[in-house]
Amino acid sequence: MPTPSKIKKKSKITTKALNLYYGNFHALGDITAEIPERAITAIIGPSGCGKSSLLRLFNRMNDLIPGVRVEGEAFLDDSPIYDRNVDIVHLRKRIGMVFQKPNVFPMSIYENIVIGPKNHGIKDRAKLEGIVQGCLTKVALWKEVKDILKKPALDISAGQQQRLCIARALAVDPEVILMDESCSALDPESTMKIEELMLELAQQYTIIIVTHNMEQAIRVSDMSAFMMIEDDKIGRLVEYDSTIRMFSSPKDKRTEDYITGRFG
């Protein structure tokens, strides 16, 4: 588990009384939290409590769903995420996302990396090649694929594909990386590599993960946020604390019951 000294005092993402509605359905209620920069925050809780919905609030992925409404406040540094003048393309450049299953594009390994930088105006071939090598090196994939960069990305293993997806997110120089159960479809060896990668990347990036794996949260995260559906059928943040404190002495009995396996 990361040591408490890794936790930075400065908040990278802050939410204040954040509520999410899908039409008439109140999915998330009054989420207030300060997520530290250059640290790993794990969002845990039983299925259906809104973990992924919360994660997608940070880069406005929920905007793609008809009938979505957000109330309350969310900030990236000091900038409001839900201001009407926000450039969503630029926001998603600053806050990248890696999904549950590897979602490589049906193109070469090389093109998977450069597609983002190209879309943001980088055309110089030497610079693109430098981005490819740099990002693949960061995810410990360069030595494995440097001789097959023109090979279809779908031809490499699932674990390699997930690291490629992380490299693709890094290629546009984000500040925050969201990871939605990004190890759940992987074998133990690949999971270990992704976890080692998270710890390495957290020295430079803010990482927020959704995970059902309590051991994974303990191994990699600095902070943990426990969510559950309360009696009003709304997903709420029950407890938010350093991972060490939450797992050793949770403040809420419901948190203790969940992390000890009594429910969920």
N, C-alpha and C positions, 0 to 999 in steps of 0.2 A: 504494500500500500504506500502511496506517496506520503511523505512526511508533512506535518502541518506547516513547516517553513516554506513549502512551495506555494502556499496560498497567498495570492497577492491581494492587498487591501483594495486596490482600485477595481471598480466594477466595469465590466465590458458591456453587459446587457442588464438593464434594470426594468422590472415590470412593477406597475402600481395598479392594484385593483383591476387586473385584466380579465375581461369576460369574453367568451366566445359563444356565438349562437350559429347553429345551422338551421336557418328558417326560424321556426318556433321552438326548436330544441336548444335548451341552454346546456352547452357541452362543458364549459369550464367556468368556474366562478371565483372571482376576486383573487387572482393569482398575483401575489406580491413577493418579489425576490430580487436579490442582487447577485449576479453571476460574475465571479472574478475573472479577470483577464489572465491569459497564459496559465491556465489550470484546467483540470478535467472535472466537469460536473456531470454526475449520473442522475438521470430521472428514473425512478423505480416505482413500482406499484402493480396491482393486479391488472389483468387484461380488461380493456374497455374503460379505463379511468381517465383517459385523455392525454396520456404521455406523448404520443406522436402528434396529436393536435397541438399541444403546447409547443413542441419542437418546431412545428411548421409555422407557428405564429411568428417566430423570430425572423424568418425571411419571407414571410407573407405568401407561403405556398398555399395556404388555405384560401387565398383570394381566388384561386382557380375553381373553387367549388361554388355553384350557384346558391344564392340565398345566405351566404356567410355574412355575419356582422360582428364587429369587434368593438368593445367598449373598454374604457380604461386607457392606461398609458404603457408604452414600451419604448425603451431608448437603446440605441446602439451608441456607446459613449454618451454624448450629450444630445444626440440627434434623434428626434422622434421617429420611430419606425412607421407609424401610421399617419403621419402628416400627409395631407392630400397632395402636396407638391413633391413627395418622395419619388425619386427615379428608381423604380423597382428593379430594373436591369442592373443598375449600379449597386443597389442594396444586395442583390443576390450574388454580385461579384464579391462584395465584402463578407457575405455570409454564405459559404458553400455548404452543400449537403451531400451525404453519402447514404444510400438507401439500404433497406434490409437485404435485398438480393442484389448481387452485382448487376448493374444495368449498363454494361459497356455498349457502345454504339456499334452497329454492324459495318465496321470499317477497320482499318489497320490499327495496330497499337499506336503507331506514330500519330495518325490522324485523330485518335481519341484524345490525345494530349493537346494537340495544337488547335483543335476546333474552337476552344474558348478564347485563347489569345487572338486567333484570327478574327473572331467575331468582335473583339474589342480593338481591332485596328492594327494589330501587329502583322506585318507582311514579310519582313526581312527574314530570309531563310536561315541565315546564321543565328539570328536571335531565337528563332523558333527551335532550331536544333539544340541550342543551349538550354532552352526551357524544358525540352523533352528530357535531356540528360539530367538536368538538375532535379526535376520533379521525380523522375524514376529513381534517381539516387536517394532522394529523401525517403522514399517508401521501400527502399532496399530491393528494388526490382530491376535496376539497370543491368547488373551483371547477368541476370537470368534472361533478359529479352533483348539486349543490345544488338544481337546478331539476327533478330527476327522482327525488327520494328515494322516491316512491311507486311508481316503476317496478320491475318484477321484476329482481332482481339478475342473473338468468340472461341478461338482454338486453344487458348491457354486455360489453365485450371481455374476453378472457382475462386480459390484463395488469391491467385495472381490477378484475376479479374477485379476482385474487391480492392486490392492494393492499387491497381490501375485506376479504378474509380476515384480513389483518394488522390492519386497523382493528378488526375484530370481536374479535381477540385482545386488543388494547389496551383495549377497552371495559370490561374487568373489572379493569383496573389491575394487570397482572402485574408481576413483577420480572424474569422470564426469558422469552425467546421462543425456542422451538425451531423451526427451519426445515429440513424434510426435502426437500432438492433442490427448493426452492420456485421456482427459475427454469428448471428443465429443460424445462418444457412451454411456455415463453414465447419470443417473438421477441426479437432482440437489443435493440431499443429498449425493450421492456418490462423485459427483464433489467437494462438500465442503470438504469432508474428504480428497480427493486427494490434494486439494489446501492447506489445513492445514498441510498435510504431506510434501508437497514441502517446505513450509516455515520452517518446523522443520529440514528437511534434508539439507537445504541450509547452516545451521550452520557448516556442515561438508563436504558437497559435492558442486561441481560446477554443476548447473542445467541449461540446455538450453531447452526451450520449443518452439514448434510451436503451435500457437493458432489463431483461427479466432474470438475468444471471446475477444473483447476489454475490457470488464469489468474484465475478468480474468487477462489479462495482467496488468491492473491497480492494481488489488488486490494483486498479488503475485510477480511481477517482479521488480527488481532493475534497469535493463537496458532493452531497447527496440530497436529492429532493424526493420525498415520499408523497405520492398522490394516491387517492382512492375516491370511489363514488360514495358520497355521503347520503344520509337519509333523504335529502331533497332531490336525489338522482342526478346531482351535478358533480362533475369532477373537480376536486379541490386539492390544494396543497396542504397536506396535514403537518408535515415537518420538513424543515430545511436547515441543514447544519453541516459541519465538517463530517466527512465519512467516518473518521475515527470515532468521533463522539456519538454519531447516530447509531453506529453498529455496536458500540460498547455500552452506551447508556442512553438509549432513546428516551425522549421526554414524553412521548405519547404512547399509551398502551397499544394503540392500533399499529403503530410503527413496529413496536416490539413483536407483536403477534405476526406481522407480515414477515419480518426478516428472520424470525425463528421458524417459519413454515407452518404456523397455526392456521393461516388462511392464505388464499391467493393462488 
